[in-house]
């Protein structure tokens, strides 16, 4: 956090929760807390390990953070 009231402080977290809500929560009618936790855990595994992100050069967060792909392409070169 750069300072109180900075506009860009929470932009990444807000974007994550928007994706969670629109891609998972709003599409399911959870009947129990356990069901919601199970579905959300599966979604976060998908989000981090399988879902490509445009801002990361169409790589997953796991690939970027851990460098699991043999040839990592810089995000600026991946977007055509």
Biopython code that builds the backbone (N, CA, C, O; Angstrom):
import numpy as np
from Bio.PDB.StructureBuilder import StructureBuilder

atoms = [
    (1, "UNK", "N", (0.834, -1.183, 0.000)),
    (1, "UNK", "CA", (0.000, 0.000, 0.000)),
    (1, "UNK", "C", (0.880, 1.247, 0.000)),
    (1, "UNK", "O", (1.755, 1.406, 0.851)),
    (2, "UNK", "N", (0.641, 2.101, -0.938)),
    (2, "UNK", "CA", (1.452, 3.307, -1.058)),
    (2, "UNK", "C", (1.020, 4.423, -0.125)),
    (2, "UNK", "O", (1.826, 5.285, 0.225)),
    (3, "UNK", "N", (-0.208, 4.417, 0.270)),
    (3, "UNK", "CA", (-0.681, 5.478, 1.152)),
    (3, "UNK", "C", (-2.187, 5.445, 1.262)),
    (3, "UNK", "O", (-2.873, 4.799, 0.470)),
    (4, "UNK", "N", (-2.674, 6.132, 2.228)),
    (4, "UNK", "CA", (-4.106, 6.155, 2.469)),
    (4, "UNK", "C", (-4.848, 6.791, 1.290)),
    (4, "UNK", "O", (-4.498, 7.878, 0.830)),
    (5, "UNK", "N", (-5.868, 6.095, 0.819)),
    (5, "UNK", "CA", (-6.702, 6.644, -0.236)),
    (5, "UNK", "C", (-6.168, 6.483, -1.643)),
    (5, "UNK", "O", (-6.757, 7.017, -2.583)),
    (6, "UNK", "N", (-5.068, 5.761, -1.818)),
    (6, "UNK", "CA", (-4.550, 5.568, -3.172)),
    (6, "UNK", "C", (-5.537, 4.754, -3.996)),
    (6, "UNK", "O", (-6.035, 3.725, -3.538)),
    (7, "UNK", "N", (-5.811, 5.201, -5.180)),
    (7, "UNK", "CA", (-6.790, 4.573, -6.054)),
    (7, "UNK", "C", (-6.388, 3.160, -6.462)),
    (7, "UNK", "O", (-7.244, 2.278, -6.542)),
    (8, "UNK", "N", (-5.124, 2.932, -6.719)),
    (8, "UNK", "CA", (-4.676, 1.665, -7.287)),
    (8, "UNK", "C", (-4.281, 0.612, -6.248)),
    (8, "UNK", "O", (-3.856, -0.482, -6.620)),
    (9, "UNK", "N", (-4.410, 0.915, -4.970)),
    (9, "UNK", "CA", (-3.979, -0.014, -3.930)),
    (9, "UNK", "C", (-4.675, -1.364, -4.007)),
    (9, "UNK", "O", (-4.022, -2.399, -3.869)),
    (10, "UNK", "N", (-5.958, -1.376, -4.220)),
    (10, "UNK", "CA", (-6.720, -2.624, -4.159)),
    (10, "UNK", "C", (-7.159, -3.142, -5.520)),
    (10, "UNK", "O", (-7.983, -4.055, -5.585)),
    (11, "UNK", "N", (-6.643, -2.596, -6.594)),
    (11, "UNK", "CA", (-7.152, -2.945, -7.918)),
    (11, "UNK", "C", (-6.978, -4.430, -8.235)),
    (11, "UNK", "O", (-7.850, -5.021, -8.873)),
    (12, "UNK", "N", (-5.876, -5.046, -7.806)),
    (12, "UNK", "CA", (-5.637, -6.452, -8.120)),
    (12, "UNK", "C", (-6.569, -7.360, -7.327)),
    (12, "UNK", "O", (-7.076, -8.350, -7.854)),
    (13, "UNK", "N", (-6.790, -7.024, -6.072)),
    (13, "UNK", "CA", (-7.700, -7.817, -5.242)),
    (13, "UNK", "C", (-9.137, -7.652, -5.722)),
    (13, "UNK", "O", (-9.889, -8.625, -5.777)),
    (14, "UNK", "N", (-9.520, -6.437, -6.067)),
    (14, "UNK", "CA", (-10.872, -6.198, -6.576)),
    (14, "UNK", "C", (-11.114, -6.969, -7.865)),
    (14, "UNK", "O", (-12.199, -7.516, -8.060)),
    (15, "UNK", "N", (-10.129, -7.024, -8.741)),
    (15, "UNK", "CA", (-10.268, -7.754, -10.002)),
    (15, "UNK", "C", (-10.399, -9.260, -9.750)),
    (15, "UNK", "O", (-11.191, -9.941, -10.402)),
    (16, "UNK", "N", (-9.619, -9.765, -8.802)),
    (16, "UNK", "CA", (-9.724, -11.177, -8.440)),
    (16, "UNK", "C", (-11.125, -11.499, -7.951)),
    (16, "UNK", "O", (-11.727, -12.467, -8.415)),
    (17, "UNK", "N", (-11.661, -10.707, -7.021)),
    (17, "UNK", "CA", (-12.986, -11.004, -6.469)),
    (17, "UNK", "C", (-14.076, -10.826, -7.509)),
    (17, "UNK", "O", (-15.098, -11.509, -7.441)),
    (18, "UNK", "N", (-13.892, -9.928, -8.473)),
    (18, "UNK", "CA", (-14.870, -9.808, -9.558)),
    (18, "UNK", "C", (-14.900, -11.102, -10.358)),
    (18, "UNK", "O", (-15.973, -11.613, -10.681)),
    (19, "UNK", "N", (-13.725, -11.630, -10.678)),
    (19, "UNK", "CA", (-13.645, -12.888, -11.419)),
    (19, "UNK", "C", (-14.278, -14.029, -10.635)),
    (19, "UNK", "O", (-15.022, -14.831, -11.199)),
    (20, "UNK", "N", (-13.991, -14.107, -9.348)),
    (20, "UNK", "CA", (-14.563, -15.168, -8.509)),
    (20, "UNK", "C", (-16.080, -15.093, -8.522)),
    (20, "UNK", "O", (-16.756, -16.107, -8.696)),
    (21, "UNK", "N", (-16.612, -13.904, -8.339)),
    (21, "UNK", "CA", (-18.068, -13.750, -8.287)),
    (21, "UNK", "C", (-18.727, -14.097, -9.619)),
    (21, "UNK", "O", (-19.694, -14.858, -9.650)),
    (22, "UNK", "N", (-18.215, -13.547, -10.717)),
    (22, "UNK", "CA", (-18.869, -13.736, -12.009)),
    (22, "UNK", "C", (-18.633, -15.114, -12.613)),
    (22, "UNK", "O", (-19.498, -15.623, -13.325)),
    (23, "UNK", "N", (-17.479, -15.731, -12.348)),
    (23, "UNK", "CA", (-17.166, -17.022, -12.953)),
    (23, "UNK", "C", (-17.551, -18.210, -12.076)),
    (23, "UNK", "O", (-17.603, -19.337, -12.569)),
    (24, "UNK", "N", (-17.822, -17.988, -10.784)),
    (24, "UNK", "CA", (-18.127, -19.113, -9.907)),
    (24, "UNK", "C", (-19.368, -18.867, -9.059)),
    (24, "UNK", "O", (-20.345, -19.605, -9.183)),
    (25, "UNK", "N", (-19.357, -17.873, -8.221)),
    (25, "UNK", "CA", (-20.399, -17.693, -7.207)),
    (25, "UNK", "C", (-21.771, -17.447, -7.822)),
    (25, "UNK", "O", (-22.747, -18.088, -7.431)),
    (26, "UNK", "N", (-21.858, -16.526, -8.781)),
    (26, "UNK", "CA", (-23.162, -16.186, -9.355)),
    (26, "UNK", "C", (-23.749, -17.313, -10.204)),
    (26, "UNK", "O", (-24.945, -17.309, -10.495)),
    (27, "UNK", "N", (-22.920, -18.274, -10.600)),
    (27, "UNK", "CA", (-23.382, -19.367, -11.456)),
    (27, "UNK", "C", (-23.885, -20.578, -10.680)),
    (27, "UNK", "O", (-24.473, -21.488, -11.265)),
    (28, "UNK", "N", (-23.658, -20.598, -9.364)),
    (28, "UNK", "CA", (-24.036, -21.758, -8.557)),
    (28, "UNK", "C", (-24.940, -21.346, -7.407)),
    (28, "UNK", "O", (-24.863, -20.229, -6.895)),
    (29, "UNK", "N", (-25.781, -22.260, -7.023)),
    (29, "UNK", "CA", (-26.679, -22.055, -5.885)),
    (29, "UNK", "C", (-26.230, -22.990, -4.766)),
    (29, "UNK", "O", (-26.735, -24.105, -4.634)),
    (30, "UNK", "N", (-25.286, -22.526, -3.973)),
    (30, "UNK", "CA", (-24.750, -23.357, -2.899)),
    (30, "UNK", "C", (-25.809, -23.558, -1.825)),
    (30, "UNK", "O", (-26.488, -22.615, -1.418)),
    (31, "UNK", "N", (-25.937, -24.796, -1.375)),
    (31, "UNK", "CA", (-26.921, -25.123, -0.346)),
    (31, "UNK", "C", (-26.309, -25.154, 1.046)),
    (31, "UNK", "O", (-27.006, -24.940, 2.037)),
    (32, "UNK", "N", (-25.000, -25.421, 1.127)),
    (32, "UNK", "CA", (-24.329, -25.490, 2.420)),
    (32, "UNK", "C", (-23.000, -24.749, 2.347)),
    (32, "UNK", "O", (-22.480, -24.482, 1.264)),
    (33, "UNK", "N", (-22.466, -24.425, 3.504)),
    (33, "UNK", "CA", (-21.159, -23.771, 3.568)),
    (33, "UNK", "C", (-20.082, -24.716, 3.047)),
    (33, "UNK", "O", (-19.164, -24.286, 2.349)),
    (34, "UNK", "N", (-20.186, -25.992, 3.381)),
    (34, "UNK", "CA", (-19.220, -26.974, 2.899)),
    (34, "UNK", "C", (-19.204, -27.043, 1.374)),
    (34, "UNK", "O", (-18.137, -27.119, 0.765)),
    (35, "UNK", "N", (-20.370, -27.015, 0.766)),
    (35, "UNK", "CA", (-20.464, -27.028, -0.700)),
    (35, "UNK", "C", (-19.808, -25.782, -1.291)),
    (35, "UNK", "O", (-19.086, -25.876, -2.284)),
    (36, "UNK", "N", (-20.049, -24.636, -0.702)),
    (36, "UNK", "CA", (-19.443, -23.389, -1.182)),
    (36, "UNK", "C", (-17.924, -23.445, -1.055)),
    (36, "UNK", "O", (-17.209, -23.065, -1.982)),
    (37, "UNK", "N", (-17.436, -23.913, 0.076)),
    (37, "UNK", "CA", (-15.986, -24.017, 0.278)),
    (37, "UNK", "C", (-15.350, -24.972, -0.724)),
    (37, "UNK", "O", (-14.277, -24.694, -1.259)),
    (38, "UNK", "N", (-16.004, -26.078, -0.971)),
    (38, "UNK", "CA", (-15.486, -27.068, -1.911)),
    (38, "UNK", "C", (-15.405, -26.484, -3.317)),
    (38, "UNK", "O", (-14.385, -26.619, -3.993)),
    (39, "UNK", "N", (-16.474, -25.838, -3.754)),
    (39, "UNK", "CA", (-16.504, -25.243, -5.093)),
    (39, "UNK", "C", (-15.485, -24.110, -5.218)),
    (39, "UNK", "O", (-14.805, -23.997, -6.238)),
    (40, "UNK", "N", (-15.379, -23.277, -4.189)),
    (40, "UNK", "CA", (-14.427, -22.165, -4.245)),
    (40, "UNK", "C", (-12.985, -22.666, -4.239)),
    (40, "UNK", "O", (-12.133, -22.112, -4.934)),
    (41, "UNK", "N", (-12.712, -23.697, -3.470)),
    (41, "UNK", "CA", (-11.360, -24.272, -3.474)),
    (41, "UNK", "C", (-11.013, -24.797, -4.863)),
    (41, "UNK", "O", (-9.903, -24.587, -5.351)),
    (42, "UNK", "N", (-11.959, -25.477, -5.493)),
    (42, "UNK", "CA", (-11.736, -25.984, -6.851)),
    (42, "UNK", "C", (-11.548, -24.833, -7.835)),
    (42, "UNK", "O", (-10.715, -24.922, -8.737)),
    (43, "UNK", "N", (-12.313, -23.751, -7.670)),
    (43, "UNK", "CA", (-12.186, -22.601, -8.563)),
    (43, "UNK", "C", (-10.808, -21.955, -8.416)),
    (43, "UNK", "O", (-10.177, -21.617, -9.418)),
    (44, "UNK", "N", (-10.334, -21.780, -7.181)),
    (44, "UNK", "CA", (-9.029, -21.157, -6.989)),
    (44, "UNK", "C", (-7.906, -22.028, -7.535)),
    (44, "UNK", "O", (-6.911, -21.501, -8.032)),
    (45, "UNK", "N", (-8.042, -23.342, -7.453)),
    (45, "UNK", "CA", (-7.072, -24.230, -8.093)),
    (45, "UNK", "C", (-7.085, -24.020, -9.603)),
    (45, "UNK", "O", (-6.028, -23.921, -10.227)),
    (46, "UNK", "N", (-8.278, -23.953, -10.191)),
    (46, "UNK", "CA", (-8.420, -23.686, -11.624)),
    (46, "UNK", "C", (-7.839, -22.320, -11.979)),
    (46, "UNK", "O", (-7.097, -22.197, -12.953)),
    (47, "UNK", "N", (-8.173, -21.296, -11.196)),
    (47, "UNK", "CA", (-7.739, -19.916, -11.457)),
    (47, "UNK", "C", (-6.222, -19.814, -11.459)),
    (47, "UNK", "O", (-5.646, -19.129, -12.303)),
    (48, "UNK", "N", (-5.575, -20.487, -10.525)),
    (48, "UNK", "CA", (-4.122, -20.379, -10.388)),
    (48, "UNK", "C", (-3.342, -21.335, -11.271)),
    (48, "UNK", "O", (-2.225, -21.019, -11.679)),
    (49, "UNK", "N", (-3.905, -22.500, -11.576)),
    (49, "UNK", "CA", (-3.140, -23.531, -12.269)),
    (49, "UNK", "C", (-3.530, -23.762, -13.724)),
    (49, "UNK", "O", (-2.713, -24.266, -14.494)),
    (50, "UNK", "N", (-4.747, -23.412, -14.128)),
    (50, "UNK", "CA", (-5.211, -23.752, -15.478)),
    (50, "UNK", "C", (-5.660, -22.550, -16.302)),
    (50, "UNK", "O", (-5.480, -22.546, -17.520)),
    (51, "UNK", "N", (-6.233, -21.541, -15.678)),
    (51, "UNK", "CA", (-6.833, -20.423, -16.404)),
    (51, "UNK", "C", (-5.753, -19.446, -16.865)),
    (51, "UNK", "O", (-5.080, -18.848, -16.025)),
    (52, "UNK", "N", (-5.566, -19.264, -18.186)),
    (52, "UNK", "CA", (-4.570, -18.300, -18.665)),
    (52, "UNK", "C", (-5.058, -16.865, -18.441)),
    (52, "UNK", "O", (-6.250, -16.577, -18.550)),
    (53, "UNK", "N", (-4.121, -15.982, -18.129)),
    (53, "UNK", "CA", (-4.442, -14.589, -17.863)),
    (53, "UNK", "C", (-3.785, -13.717, -18.922)),
    (53, "UNK", "O", (-2.585, -13.828, -19.173)),
    (54, "UNK", "N", (-4.570, -12.858, -19.534)),
    (54, "UNK", "CA", (-4.057, -12.001, -20.600)),
    (54, "UNK", "C", (-2.915, -11.124, -20.109)),
    (54, "UNK", "O", (-1.909, -10.963, -20.800)),
    (55, "UNK", "N", (-3.070, -10.556, -18.916)),
    (55, "UNK", "CA", (-2.046, -9.657, -18.381)),
    (55, "UNK", "C", (-0.730, -10.376, -18.086)),
    (55, "UNK", "O", (0.306, -9.728, -17.935)),
    (56, "UNK", "N", (-0.759, -11.691, -18.003)),
    (56, "UNK", "CA", (0.452, -12.466, -17.733)),
    (56, "UNK", "C", (0.973, -13.148, -19.000)),
    (56, "UNK", "O", (1.713, -14.129, -18.925)),
    (57, "UNK", "N", (0.589, -12.629, -20.144)),
    (57, "UNK", "CA", (1.045, -13.213, -21.405)),
    (57, "UNK", "C", (0.413, -14.559, -21.673)),
    (57, "UNK", "O", (1.050, -15.460, -22.219)),
    (58, "UNK", "N", (-0.849, -14.692, -21.286)),
    (58, "UNK", "CA", (-1.620, -15.930, -21.465)),
    (58, "UNK", "C", (-0.964, -17.115, -20.749)),
    (58, "UNK", "O", (-1.009, -18.251, -21.223)),
    (59, "UNK", "N", (-0.361, -16.824, -19.612)),
    (59, "UNK", "CA", (0.181, -17.856, -18.736)),
    (59, "UNK", "C", (-0.650, -17.876, -17.464)),
    (59, "UNK", "O", (-1.413, -16.946, -17.201)),
    (60, "UNK", "N", (-0.507, -18.917, -16.687)),
    (60, "UNK", "CA", (-1.220, -18.996, -15.418)),
    (60, "UNK", "C", (-0.370, -18.332, -14.331)),
    (60, "UNK", "O", (0.845, -18.213, -14.489)),
    (61, "UNK", "N", (-0.992, -17.900, -13.231)),
    (61, "UNK", "CA", (-0.209, -17.341, -12.128)),
    (61, "UNK", "C", (0.836, -18.338, -11.597)),
    (61, "UNK", "O", (1.933, -17.942, -11.205)),
    (62, "UNK", "N", (0.489, -19.615, -11.587)),
    (62, "UNK", "CA", (1.435, -20.635, -11.130)),
    (62, "UNK", "C", (2.670, -20.668, -12.022)),
    (62, "UNK", "O", (3.791, -20.752, -11.521)),
    (63, "UNK", "N", (2.478, -20.603, -13.331)),
    (63, "UNK", "CA", (3.601, -20.606, -14.269)),
    (63, "UNK", "C", (4.483, -19.381, -14.078)),
    (63, "UNK", "O", (5.709, -19.484, -14.127)),
    (64, "UNK", "N", (3.875, -18.239, -13.862)),
    (64, "UNK", "CA", (4.641, -17.003, -13.701)),
    (64, "UNK", "C", (5.410, -17.013, -12.388)),
    (64, "UNK", "O", (6.593, -16.674, -12.354)),
    (65, "UNK", "N", (4.748, -17.397, -11.322)),
    (65, "UNK", "CA", (5.373, -17.340, -10.000)),
    (65, "UNK", "C", (6.458, -18.394, -9.825)),
    (65, "UNK", "O", (7.538, -18.103, -9.312)),
    (66, "UNK", "N", (6.167, -19.618, -10.252)),
    (66, "UNK", "CA", (7.105, -20.711, -10.048)),
    (66, "UNK", "C", (7.972, -20.995, -11.270)),
    (66, "UNK", "O", (8.926, -21.767, -11.178)),
    (67, "UNK", "N", (7.659, -20.385, -12.414)),
    (67, "UNK", "CA", (8.453, -20.586, -13.615)),
    (67, "UNK", "C", (8.409, -22.012, -14.121)),
    (67, "UNK", "O", (9.437, -22.568, -14.506)),
    (68, "UNK", "N", (7.212, -22.617, -14.126)),
    (68, "UNK", "CA", (7.100, -24.028, -14.488)),
    (68, "UNK", "C", (7.157, -24.287, -15.981)),
    (68, "UNK", "O", (7.452, -25.411, -16.387)),
    (69, "UNK", "N", (6.892, -23.315, -16.796)),
    (69, "UNK", "CA", (6.955, -23.516, -18.246)),
    (69, "UNK", "C", (8.410, -23.403, -18.686)),
    (69, "UNK", "O", (9.145, -22.548, -18.191)),
    (70, "UNK", "N", (8.823, -24.249, -19.601)),
    (70, "UNK", "CA", (10.218, -24.281, -20.019)),
    (70, "UNK", "C", (10.658, -22.937, -20.599)),
    (70, "UNK", "O", (11.725, -22.433, -20.247)),
    (71, "UNK", "N", (9.854, -22.357, -21.475)),
    (71, "UNK", "CA", (10.185, -21.082, -22.078)),
    (71, "UNK", "C", (9.130, -20.057, -21.688)),
    (71, "UNK", "O", (8.009, -20.088, -22.196)),
    (72, "UNK", "N", (9.478, -19.181, -20.816)),
    (72, "UNK", "CA", (8.542, -18.137, -20.402)),
    (72, "UNK", "C", (8.641, -16.964, -21.363)),
    (72, "UNK", "O", (9.728, -16.437, -21.602)),
    (73, "UNK", "N", (7.518, -16.565, -21.904)),
    (73, "UNK", "CA", (7.457, -15.455, -22.844)),
    (73, "UNK", "C", (7.072, -14.203, -22.059)),
    (73, "UNK", "O", (6.085, -14.228, -21.323)),
    (74, "UNK", "N", (7.819, -13.115, -22.195)),
    (74, "UNK", "CA", (7.415, -11.878, -21.496)),
    (74, "UNK", "C", (6.018, -11.451, -21.918)),
    (74, "UNK", "O", (5.653, -11.585, -23.086)),
    (75, "UNK", "N", (5.246, -10.946, -20.990)),
    (75, "UNK", "CA", (3.856, -10.565, -21.262)),
    (75, "UNK", "C", (3.765, -9.554, -22.391)),
    (75, "UNK", "O", (2.808, -9.582, -23.164)),
    (76, "UNK", "N", (4.733, -8.666, -22.502)),
    (76, "UNK", "CA", (4.683, -7.646, -23.546)),
    (76, "UNK", "C", (4.840, -8.249, -24.941)),
    (76, "UNK", "O", (4.374, -7.659, -25.916)),
    (77, "UNK", "N", (5.481, -9.402, -25.055)),
    (77, "UNK", "CA", (5.665, -10.053, -26.352)),
    (77, "UNK", "C", (4.548, -11.020, -26.691)),
    (77, "UNK", "O", (4.347, -11.336, -27.864)),
    (78, "UNK", "N", (3.813, -11.498, -25.694)),
    (78, "UNK", "CA", (2.800, -12.519, -25.925)),
    (78, "UNK", "C", (1.517, -11.961, -26.524)),
    (78, "UNK", "O", (0.826, -12.667, -27.258)),
    (79, "UNK", "N", (1.187, -10.725, -26.230)),
    (79, "UNK", "CA", (-0.037, -10.125, -26.736)),
    (79, "UNK", "C", (0.212, -9.584, -28.120)),
    (79, "UNK", "O", (1.116, -8.771, -28.314)),
    (80, "UNK", "N", (-0.571, -10.018, -29.083)),
    (80, "UNK", "CA", (-0.362, -9.619, -30.484)),
    (80, "UNK", "C", (-1.165, -8.394, -30.809)),
    (80, "UNK", "O", (-1.120, -7.908, -31.939)),
]
sb = StructureBuilder()
sb.init_structure("model")
sb.init_model(0)
sb.init_chain("A")
sb.init_seg("    ")
for serial, (resi, resn, name, xyz) in enumerate(atoms, 1):
    if name == "N":
        sb.init_residue(resn, " ", resi, " ")
    sb.init_atom(name, np.array(xyz, "f"), 0.0, 1.0, " ", f" {name:<3s}", serial, name[0])
structure = sb.get_structure()
